[in-house]
Amino acid sequence: MTEHQLPQGFETLAIHAGQEADPQTGAVVTPIYQVSTYKQDGVGGLRGGYEYSRSANPTRTALEECLAALEGGARGLAFASGLAAEDTLLRTILKPGDHIVIPNDAYGGTFRLFAKVLTRWGVEFSVANTQKLDDVRAALRPNTRAVWVETPSNPLLGITDLAGLAEVAHGAGALLVVDNTFASPYLQQPIALGADAVVHSTTKYMGGHSDVVGGALVLAEAGLGEEVAYHQNAMGAVSGPFDAWLVLRGIKTLGVRMDRHSSNAEKVAELLASHPKVSQVLYPGLPEHPGHDIAAKQMKAFGGMVSFRVAGGEEAAVEVCNRAQLFTLGESLGGVESLIEHPGRMTHASAAGSPLEVPADLVRVSVGIESIDDLLADLKQALG
Ligand SMILES: *Cc1c(COP(=O)(O)O)cnc(C)c1O
């Protein structure tokens, strides 16, 4: 935090939280402390608390304080990837014999972590449609320790009522974990709505430039924050200093980028909704989207991700992806450049045959911040 104590808005915190000018040189930007160990002034005499960079590193600390401020939590932690963050959280809050409810629409790698890794450690999971709170209630068991949700979800852009889900989870003595990657804290702050933990792939909107892989956790309470921090050090999947610096740099422009991602995506969704080759558009900003009202209530804008189904099926959907030019064919999302992909064969291939399998005619776009006319022209030509 900065020296003065005035209350600060989101955009101010994004630029300043955890990032005072360097006390030695006055450097305005937090330096990349590319270092593993720290000189001690006599045994145990640490300067500023740093002893070894797995335990803590000043560049990572700056990012972690910034993350906590942006999500309104007690503790922020930065990891080597989104999945490293998820794994560390899950193996802190779950033990063999515990049960977790997971959504029927989620990032494919998240599903793989539950289905292929955690089950081997004796953790049970049930899949529920989190958009229907009764579905979640029906999935709860006496040993349910957590409910996991993505909203908007990946790749179907489903919207879950976070305040309602928090009540359901807490009523059963379970924690609510929200993967806030698609929205970013600029558009949605789950802790204010009752979440206990927020997960990010900072690879996406937080980094924002497709040049770094990273992950983050923000914990609402200091006690759980301390426990997860202990596991972060014990398990070791930390963010390196340069990666932490890249994410810090990306976050400074998060607000202006999300505004443009959202306004461009709204126009893309409108174009797709009126296109004869598109059978359905999945975007919470469209009034006909079933989660539109909840999204309008809990989000500042509707974000930059749009999915749509192509009339003509799987091959037609793949052709649209192949024909796109300005929209780069590739996995991932949230960068300044627009991306297009076929979830069934790409990001969500690992969910094939599971309750999280995605429609074969689905195309997902990450709408970037290029000139909107160029983006619309490219989609028109790709749809043919
Ligand atoms: C990409 C992604 C992840 C995984 O993050 P990595 O940084 O790739 O490990 C988790 N959740 C969502 C919603 C994602 O889009």
Ligand as a Chemical Component Dictionary entry (heavy atoms), coordinates in Angstrom:
data_LIG
# 
_chem_comp.id                   LIG 
_chem_comp.type                 NON-POLYMER 
_chem_comp.pdbx_formal_charge   0 
_chem_comp.three_letter_code    LIG 
# 
loop_
_chem_comp_atom.comp_id 
_chem_comp_atom.atom_id 
_chem_comp_atom.alt_atom_id 
_chem_comp_atom.type_symbol 
_chem_comp_atom.charge 
_chem_comp_atom.model_Cartn_x 
_chem_comp_atom.model_Cartn_y 
_chem_comp_atom.model_Cartn_z 
_chem_comp_atom.pdbx_ordinal 
LIG C1 C1 C 0 -6.259  -21.459 -18.207 1  
LIG C2 C2 C 0 -7.209  -21.688 -17.111 2  
LIG C3 C3 C 0 -6.824  -22.383 -15.952 3  
LIG C4 C4 C 0 -5.461  -23.024 -15.796 4  
LIG O1 O1 O 0 -4.447  -22.083 -15.693 5  
LIG P1 P1 P 0 -2.929  -22.332 -16.214 6  
LIG O2 O2 O 0 -2.280  -21.026 -15.976 7  
LIG O3 O3 O 0 -3.015  -22.714 -17.664 8  
LIG O4 O4 O 0 -2.378  -23.449 -15.394 9  
LIG C5 C5 C 0 -7.756  -22.499 -14.937 10 
LIG N1 N1 N 0 -9.001  -21.978 -15.046 11 
LIG C6 C6 C 0 -9.406  -21.325 -16.141 12 
LIG C7 C7 C 0 -10.799 -20.776 -16.203 13 
LIG C8 C8 C 0 -8.528  -21.161 -17.214 14 
LIG O5 O5 O 0 -8.954  -20.510 -18.310 15 
# 
loop_
_chem_comp_bond.comp_id 
_chem_comp_bond.atom_id_1 
_chem_comp_bond.atom_id_2 
_chem_comp_bond.value_order 
_chem_comp_bond.pdbx_ordinal 
LIG C1 C2 SING 1  
LIG C2 C3 SING 2  
LIG C2 C8 DOUB 3  
LIG C3 C4 SING 4  
LIG C3 C5 DOUB 5  
LIG C4 O1 SING 6  
LIG O1 P1 SING 7  
LIG P1 O2 DOUB 8  
LIG P1 O3 SING 9  
LIG P1 O4 SING 10 
LIG C5 N1 SING 11 
LIG N1 C6 DOUB 12 
LIG C6 C7 SING 13 
LIG C6 C8 SING 14 
LIG C8 O5 SING 15 
# 
